[in-house]
C-alpha cells in the first residue's frame, strides 16, 4: 500500500501528485474528502461496483462513470426490415422525435432506403524532405508495399477485406509527400489495424522516397465509407396545426434551403442530424467524435458549410435524403467490449435473419439521422420546437423537485398546465400533490 498512499493538504484542496496511480476506489475516496459531494452524485457515477473496474481498463485515471439514458426508437422500417434502434442520449425529445418521424416514413414508400460505398478506411503517411520524383517511385513500388502488408492484413483479407490500393499527393506549400493507404476494414471501424498497417510502411517509404516519415495515421474523414438514406412520403399525410400537408412539405423544403445557404442555420440543422447519429453510435460503443468530425468536414466539402440533407417535392411526395461519411463497427474497440454496447447490438439485431455487420449498422444509423432531421423540421416549420421541449422539461423539473415513481408524470402534467417552468413552482405543486393524497 505504500506506493498508493496519499496525503491531502490542510488548506488548499489539491489532488495528490500520485493521484493517477491510485486505484479507482482510492481516487473516489480522495474526491469525497476534498469535495462536498452529495451521496446521489457519488452513487450515480458508479451505480454498479464492477463498472468502476470496467472504467479503469477503458480509460486512464478513472474515478467513475457518466451514465447516459439509453432508450429505443422502435418500429423503424429500413430496407424492408423493421428495427428497434437503441439510442444513448441525455437530451430530451431526441428518441421521441426519431420514433415519430421513423414511423411516419415507415408508413410511406416502404420506409427508408439505403446505400453504402463500402467499408474502406484511409491512412495518411506524411513524408518530409522527400527526394525529387518520390511520388512516381512510390507508385511504381505499390506491389512491393502491398507485399509488406500481406501477413498483417491476411486475417482481414480472408474475411473479404484487406488492401485496396494507395494514392500519393505532393503538397507544394508544405513540401510534404503524402501516401494514402486504403484498407477495407469490414466489420471493424478499423483504427488499430489501419494505423498498424501505415506504420509498417514507414521504413519502406523512407527508403523509396529518401525522406523521413513525419507521421502515419488514419484520417477520420472516411471519404470512402459513406452511407446514404432516403425516403418518399405523400405530402397529404403531413398536415400539422393550421398547415395542410402540401404547405408543410413546401415549408420543410424551404427550411432545408435556409440551412443550405446560411452557415449559422446549417450548424444547428446538422447538429440535429447528429442527435440521432451520435446517439446510436454511443449506444453501440462507436467513436462519436470521429463520426461527428467526418460529418462536419463533409458539410463543408465545397468550401461553404451546408446542410447535410436534401429535400424536394416530387409528384405530391416529399422526398428527403442524407449522405455522409459513417465509419462504424460491430467489432473492435469499445464495441462488444462494453456490456451496454453488446446489449444494444443484441436489441438492434434482434431478428436472427438480419446479419450483424458494420455495413448494416451504418445504414440503420444514417436512417435515424434523417428521421431526426425530418422530425425537427416538421416541428420548426409547424408549431415550433419549444412546445415539445418544454413538455419534456416538465418531467425533469418534476424529478428535480423530488417526485419519484408515479408522481413524476402527474407532477409533470401539473407543471405543464401551470405554465411556469422553474424549480420553485414544481416544488410547490409537489407539496400540493402530496397533501391531496
C-alpha positions, 0 to 999 in steps of 0.5 A: 500500500505504500506506493498508493498512499496519499496525503491531502493538504490542510488548506488548499484542496489539491489532488495528490501528485500520485493521484493517477496511480491510485486505484479507482476506489482510492481516487473516489475516496480522495474526491469525497474528502476534498469535495462536498459531494452529495451521496446521489452524485457519488452513487450515480457515477458508479451505480454498479461496483464492477463498472468502476473496474470496467472504467479503469481498463477503458480509460486512464485515471478513472474515478467513475462513470457518466451514465447516459439514458439509453432508450429505443426508437422502435418500429423503424422500417429500413430496407424492408426490415423493421428495427428497434434502434437503441439510442444513448442520449441525455437530451430530451425529445431526441428518441421521441422525435426519431420514433415519430418521424421513423414511423411516419416514413415507415408508413410511406414508400416502404420506409427508408432506403439505403446505400453504402460505398463500402467499408474502406478506411484511409491512412495518411503517411506524411513524408518530409524532405522527400527526394525529387520524383518520390511520388512516381517511385512510390507508385511504381513500388505499390506491389512491393508495399502491398507485399509488406502488408500481406501477413498483417492484413491476411486475417482481414483479407480472408474475411473479404477485406484487406488492401485496396490500393494507395494514392500519393499527393505532393503538397507544394506549400508544405513540401510534404509527400503524402501516401494514402493507404486504403484498407477495407476494414469490414466489420471493424471501424478499423483504427488499430489495424489501419494505423498498424498497417501505415506504420509498417510502411514507414521504413519502406517509404523512407527508403523509396522516397529518401525522406523521413516519415513525419507521421502515419495515421488514419484520417477520420474523414472516411471519404470512402465509407459513406452511407446514404438514406432516403425516403418518399412520403405523400405530402397529404399525410403531413398536415400539422396545426393550421398547415395542410400537408402540401404547405408543410412539405413546401415549408420543410423544403424551404427550411432545408434551403435556409440551412443550405445557404446560411452557415449559422442555420446549417450548424444547428440543422446538422447538429440535429442530424447528429442527435440521432447519429451520435446517439446510436453510435454511443449506444453501440460503443462507436467513436462519436467524435470521429463520426461527428468530425467526418460529418462536419468536414463533409458539410463543408466539402465545397468550401461553404458549410451546408446542410447535410440533407436534401429535400424536394417535392416530387409528384405530391411526395416529399422526398428527403435524403442524407449522405455522409461519411459513417465509419462504424463497427460491430467489432473492435474497440469499445464495441462488444467490449462494453456490456451496454454496447453488446446489449444494444447490438443484441436489441438492434439485431434482434431478428436472427435473419438480419446479419450483424455487420458494420455495413448494416449498422451504418445504414440503420444509423444514417436512417435515424439521422434523417428521421431526426432531421425530418422530425425537427423540421416538421416541428420548426416549420409547424408549431415550433420546437419549444412546445415539445421541449418544454413538455419534456422539461416538465418531467425533469423539473418534476424529478428535480423537485423530488417526485419519484415513481408515479408522481413524476408524470402527474407532477409533470402534467401539473407543471405543464398546465401551470405554465411556469417552468422553474424549480420553485413552482414544481416544488410547490405543486409537489407539496400540493400533490402530496397533501391531496393524497 
